[in-house]
Amino acid sequence: MESNHIFDVIIIGGSYAGLSAAMALGRSLRKVLIIDSGNPCNKQTPHSHNFLTQDGSPPYEISAIAKKQVENYPTVSFHNGSAVSGKRSGDYFEISTDNGESFNGKKLLFASGITDIMPNIKGFSECWGITVIHCPYCHGYEFRGQQTAVLANGDRAFHIASLVKNLTDQITIFTSGDVSFTDDQLKRLNDNQINIVTTALIEIAHNKGHLEHLVLADGSKHHFTAAYASLPFRQSSDIPMSLGCELTEQGYLKVDLLQKTTTDGVFACGDNAVMMRSVANAVYSGNMAGAAINKELTDASF
């Protein structure tokens, strides 16, 4: 192995969670490599919210400040690229990148996030993260009191509608098919004056990502300012599964309270390991993972 390609920790993913972990490890003088392709999932989201000291800041500004601060720690380095494969090699994990380079680390941390699977609805992806949103805690306040759609069905739609009801009383659920609510859910939705439309949604008309109206299969148009959607997703990196890391029933990497996966020496943090997708949670879980990894490295050498 080339000595400049050997690290205490390799972090795959250099957004909020990965940078947070790198800071914790850099402050303990651990030799760390962050592999990142510079393509975060929130790249078109205009503002981040519900994160102290940065409420309302553009996500790219938060990550740029974070990276600049992490760069102050001389034992942390960066590789611009994507990790494409990984394997255990003796006492190390070997990670190969898309440009043909290989790096070895005693510990691996996946802060690689998840990839949302967009529906085949015209205009959806252009609005995603702007006015078609996933989280009332991250974005709901900005659309308080406004006409709001929920693009979901069953338990997920009921859950979203119940949270959004405190922010606006102008809610309509679009199921794009037969409803799958329980009788109790239907009663409670009706009691809260939440309408349900079953006609299929075929287009989201917008102006540069700002929703104007929903177009249904029958040709009708419905004006809304915001729409909540619950999307299926996949892990952005399949390397953890190739190393034996288990997934939860929901598709997240299974971790314990210290962000350890089910594979010894492999950790995960951020959106790939938890349902709560937020900058604040990513920073927290990254910090926890960094501390836990440092403790394992200490125990092995002290």
C-alpha positions in Angstrom: 0.0 0.0 0.0 1.2 3.5 -0.7 1.4 5.4 2.6 -0.4 8.4 1.2 -3.4 6.1 0.4 -3.7 4.7 3.9 -6.1 6.4 6.4 -7.6 5.8 9.8 -11.0 6.6 8.4 -12.5 6.9 4.9 -15.7 8.9 4.7 -17.8 8.4 1.7 -19.9 11.5 1.2 -18.8 15.0 2.0 -22.0 16.9 2.8 -23.3 17.8 6.3 -23.0 14.4 8.0 -19.7 13.5 6.5 -18.1 16.9 7.2 -19.4 16.8 10.8 -17.8 13.4 11.4 -14.6 14.6 9.7 -14.4 17.6 12.1 -14.7 15.4 15.1 -12.1 13.0 13.8 -9.8 15.8 12.6 -9.9 17.4 16.1 -8.5 14.1 17.4 -5.7 14.1 14.8 -7.1 11.1 12.9 -6.0 10.8 9.3 -9.2 11.1 7.3 -10.1 11.0 3.7 -13.5 12.3 2.4 -14.6 11.0 -1.0 -17.3 13.2 -2.5 -18.6 13.8 -5.9 -20.2 17.2 -5.1 -23.8 16.2 -6.0 -25.9 16.6 -2.8 -29.6 15.6 -2.8 -30.7 19.1 -1.8 -28.8 20.9 -4.6 -31.9 22.7 -5.9 -33.4 23.5 -2.5 -33.2 27.3 -2.1 -33.2 27.6 1.6 -32.5 25.4 4.7 -34.5 25.8 7.8 -34.8 24.5 11.4 -31.1 24.5 12.0 -29.8 27.0 14.7 -27.5 29.8 13.4 -28.3 28.9 9.8 -32.0 29.2 9.5 -32.9 30.3 6.0 -29.4 30.0 4.6 -29.0 28.3 1.2 -27.8 24.7 1.7 -24.7 25.2 -0.5 -23.6 28.1 1.7 -23.9 26.0 4.8 -21.8 23.1 3.3 -19.3 25.6 1.9 -18.7 27.1 5.3 -18.5 23.6 6.9 -16.0 22.4 4.3 -13.8 25.5 4.8 -13.7 24.9 8.5 -12.9 21.2 8.2 -10.1 22.1 5.8 -8.4 23.8 8.7 -7.6 20.4 10.2 -4.4 19.1 8.5 -5.1 15.4 8.9 -8.3 15.6 6.9 -8.0 15.5 3.1 -10.5 15.3 0.2 -10.8 13.3 -3.0 -13.2 14.6 -5.7 -14.9 11.6 -7.1 -17.2 8.7 -6.5 -16.6 5.5 -4.6 -17.6 2.6 -6.8 -16.5 -0.5 -4.9 -15.2 -1.6 -1.6 -13.8 -4.7 0.0 -12.1 -5.8 3.2 -8.4 -6.4 2.7 -6.7 -7.7 5.8 -6.9 -5.1 8.6 -8.2 -2.5 6.2 -11.1 -1.7 3.9 -10.1 -0.9 0.3 -12.2 1.6 -1.5 -11.9 2.2 -5.3 -13.1 5.3 -7.0 -14.4 6.1 -10.5 -11.0 7.5 -11.6 -9.2 4.2 -10.9 -7.6 5.2 -7.6 -7.8 3.0 -4.5 -7.6 4.0 -0.8 -7.3 2.0 2.4 -8.9 2.8 5.7 -9.1 1.1 9.1 -12.8 2.3 9.4 -15.4 3.2 6.9 -18.1 5.8 7.4 -20.9 6.0 4.8 -22.5 9.5 4.7 -23.5 8.8 1.2 -27.2 9.7 1.5 -30.1 8.3 -0.5 -31.5 8.9 -4.0 -35.1 9.8 -4.4 -37.0 7.9 -7.1 -39.0 10.5 -9.0 -42.5 9.6 -10.3 -43.3 9.9 -14.0 -45.2 13.1 -13.6 -44.3 16.1 -15.8 -42.8 18.9 -13.7 -42.3 16.9 -10.6 -38.5 16.8 -10.5 -38.2 20.5 -11.4 -40.3 21.4 -8.4 -38.8 18.8 -5.9 -37.2 20.6 -3.0 -38.6 24.0 -4.0 -42.4 23.8 -3.8 -42.9 20.0 -3.9 -41.5 19.2 -0.5 -41.0 16.3 1.8 -40.9 17.7 5.4 -43.2 20.1 7.2 -40.4 20.8 9.8 -37.9 21.8 7.0 -40.3 23.8 4.8 -43.8 23.9 6.2 -43.6 27.3 8.0 -42.9 29.1 4.7 -46.1 27.8 3.2 -48.3 28.3 6.3 -51.9 29.3 5.6 -51.6 28.5 1.9 -53.3 26.1 -0.5 -51.4 22.8 0.1 -51.6 19.4 -1.6 -50.6 16.1 -0.2 -49.5 13.7 -3.0 -49.7 10.4 -1.2 -52.2 7.7 0.0 -53.0 5.7 3.1 -50.9 5.9 6.3 -48.3 8.2 4.7 -50.8 10.7 3.5 -52.7 10.6 6.8 -49.4 11.3 8.7 -48.4 14.2 6.5 -51.9 15.8 6.5 -52.1 15.5 10.3 -48.8 17.4 10.7 -49.6 20.0 8.0 -53.1 20.7 9.5 -51.4 22.9 12.2 -49.9 25.0 9.5 -52.8 25.5 7.1 -56.5 24.5 7.0 -56.4 24.4 3.1 -55.3 20.8 2.5 -56.3 18.4 -0.3 -55.0 14.9 -0.6 -54.4 13.5 -4.1 -54.2 9.7 -4.1 -54.0 9.2 -7.9 -56.2 6.1 -7.5 -58.5 4.3 -5.0 -58.0 5.4 -1.4 -56.3 3.1 1.1 -57.3 4.8 4.3 -59.0 3.0 7.2 -62.5 4.0 8.2 -61.1 5.8 11.2 -58.7 7.8 9.1 -61.4 8.7 6.6 -63.6 10.0 9.5 -60.8 12.0 11.0 -59.8 13.5 7.6 -63.4 14.4 7.0 -63.8 15.9 10.5 -60.8 18.1 9.7 -62.3 19.2 6.4 -59.5 17.6 4.4 -60.6 16.8 0.9 -59.5 13.7 -1.1 -59.2 13.6 -4.9 -58.6 10.2 -6.5 -58.2 11.2 -10.1 -54.6 10.6 -11.4 -52.1 13.5 -11.3 -50.4 13.8 -14.7 -48.6 17.2 -14.5 -47.3 19.8 -12.1 -47.4 23.2 -13.9 -44.8 25.5 -12.5 -42.6 28.5 -13.1 -39.0 27.7 -12.4 -39.9 25.2 -9.7 -42.7 27.3 -8.2 -45.9 25.4 -8.3 -48.8 27.0 -10.1 -51.4 24.2 -10.5 -51.9 20.5 -10.6 -53.2 18.9 -13.8 -55.3 15.8 -13.5 -56.0 13.0 -16.0 -59.5 14.4 -16.6 -58.1 17.7 -17.7 -59.0 19.6 -14.6 -56.5 22.1 -13.0 -56.2 22.8 -9.3 -54.3 25.8 -7.9 -51.8 25.1 -5.1 -48.8 26.9 -3.6 -47.1 23.8 -2.2 -47.4 20.0 -2.3 -46.0 17.4 0.0 -44.8 14.1 -1.5 -43.5 10.9 0.0 -41.1 9.3 -2.5 -39.5 5.8 -2.6 -35.8 5.9 -2.5 -32.6 3.8 -2.9 -29.3 3.9 -1.2 -27.0 6.2 -3.1 -24.1 3.8 -2.6 -24.4 0.0 -2.8 -21.0 -0.6 -1.2 -22.4 -1.0 2.3 -24.6 -3.9 1.2 -21.7 -5.5 -0.6 -19.9 -5.4 2.7 -22.8 -7.1 4.4 -24.5 -4.1 6.0 -28.1 -4.8 6.7 -31.0 -2.6 5.8 -34.1 -1.8 7.8 -37.6 -2.7 6.5 -37.8 0.9 5.3 -34.6 0.6 3.3 -32.2 2.6 5.6 -28.9 1.3 6.7 -29.4 -0.4 10.1 -27.3 1.4 12.8 -27.2 1.4 16.6 -27.1 4.5 18.8 -23.4 5.0 17.9 -24.1 4.9 14.2 -22.5 1.4 13.8 -23.8 -0.8 11.1 -24.2 -4.5 11.3 -20.7 -4.9 9.7 -17.8 -4.5 12.1 -15.8 -1.4 11.3 -18.4 0.2 9.1 -20.5 3.1 10.3 -23.3 5.2 8.6 -24.8 8.6 9.3 -27.1 11.1 7.8 -30.0 10.5 5.4 -28.9 6.9 4.5 -29.5 5.7 8.1 -32.5 7.6 9.4 -36.0 8.7 8.3 -35.6 12.3 9.7 -34.0 14.1 6.8 -32.6 17.4 8.0 -29.4 19.3 8.2 -29.6 19.4 12.0 -29.9 15.6 12.2 -27.2 15.0 9.6 -24.8 17.1 11.6 -25.7 15.4 14.9 -25.4 11.9 13.5 -22.1 12.7 11.8 -20.7 14.1 15.1 -21.8 11.0 17.0 -20.2 8.7 14.3 -17.0 10.6 14.4 -16.7 10.3 18.2 -17.7 6.6 18.1 -15.1 5.8 15.4 -12.4 7.6 17.3 -13.2 5.6 20.5 -12.9 2.3 18.5 -9.5 3.4 17.1 -8.4 4.4 20.6 -9.5 1.1 22.1 -7.6 -0.8 19.5 -4.3 1.0 20.1 -4.2 2.0 23.8 
